[in-house]
Amino acid sequence: MKKTIKIPVIAMASFLTVFTSCNDDDDNSNDIYLSETEIPETIQSYITDHFGENMILNAEKETENNEVTYEIYLTDNTNLEFNSDLDIIDIDGTSKLPDSVIPATILDYTATNYPDNYITDWELELDHQQVELDNNVELEFDMNGDFIRIDND
């Protein structure tokens, strides 16, 4: 009877050891959860200025391939991403984003061409900006905010 108990215990211990020793380091990533006092002041000010009615649910400092980004999750289901220079590079929301976070030329374009819709997401890419509207239409703009195309990807 002792032998039959040992085999399942050893098998379970081996199974747990294998799965707990495996991790997602394939992408060279390292995430650190930040307390509110550890969030850089620049990021805290941005949130206060543009998302003042929201609270921070979670904040992470991510390092992937030697690049640092900050991911901030707010109470209204808005996610903010900042680069290592603490500049905003991505805003993903489920409701209308504040006008103050969208460049004026992009706001003007969407108000003129999509008057019944609003912007829920904004992203800064290497050579362009992209917004998503509440109807899931994605629009691309150059760095000056001039319309390029509808993104059909």
Residue pairs with C-beta under 8 A, 6 or more apart in sequence:
27 64
27 65
28 64
28 65
28 66
29 62
29 63
29 64
30 62
30 63
30 64
31 60
31 61
31 62
31 63
32 60
32 61
32 62
32 63
33 58
33 59
33 60
34 59
34 60
34 61
34 70
35 59
36 44
36 56
36 59
38 59
38 61
39 56
39 59
39 70
39 72
40 70
40 86
42 82
42 86
43 70
43 72
43 80
43 82
43 86
46 80
46 82
46 88
47 54
47 56
47 72
47 74
47 80
49 100
50 98
50 100
50 101
51 74
51 76
51 78
51 80
51 98
53 76
54 74
54 75
54 76
54 78
55 74
55 75
56 72
56 73
56 74
56 75
57 73
57 74
57 75
58 71
58 72
58 73
59 70
59 71
59 72
59 73
60 70
60 71
61 68
61 69
61 70
62 68
62 69
62 70
62 71
67 83
67 84
68 83
68 84
69 81
69 82
69 83
69 84
69 89
70 80
70 81
70 82
70 86
71 79
71 80
71 81
72 79
72 80
72 81
72 82
73 79
73 80
74 80
76 93
76 94
76 95
77 93
77 94
77 95
78 91
78 92
78 93
78 94
78 95
78 97
79 90
79 91
79 92
79 93
80 88
80 90
80 91
81 88
81 89
81 90
81 91
82 88
82 89
83 89
87 124
88 101
88 124
89 123
89 124
90 121
90 122
90 123
90 124
91 97
91 101
91 121
91 122
91 123
92 120
92 121
93 120
93 121
94 120
95 120
96 118
96 119
96 120
96 134
97 118
97 119
97 120
97 121
97 122
99 107
101 122
102 119
102 122
102 131
103 129
103 141
103 145
104 145
105 141
105 144
105 145
105 146
106 119
106 122
106 129
106 131
106 139
106 141
106 145
107 119
109 139
109 141
109 145
109 147
110 117
110 118
110 119
110 131
110 133
110 139
114 133
114 135
114 137
117 133
117 134
117 135
117 137
118 133
118 134
119 131
119 132
119 133
119 134
120 132
120 133
120 134
121 130
121 131
121 132
122 129
122 130
122 131
123 129
123 130
123 131
127 142
127 143
128 140
128 141
128 142
128 143
128 148
129 140
129 141
129 142
129 143
129 145
130 138
130 139
130 140
130 141
130 151
131 138
131 139
131 141
132 138
132 139
133 139
137 150
138 150
138 151
138 152
138 153
139 147
139 149
139 150
139 151
140 147
140 148
140 149
140 150
140 151
141 147
141 148
142 148
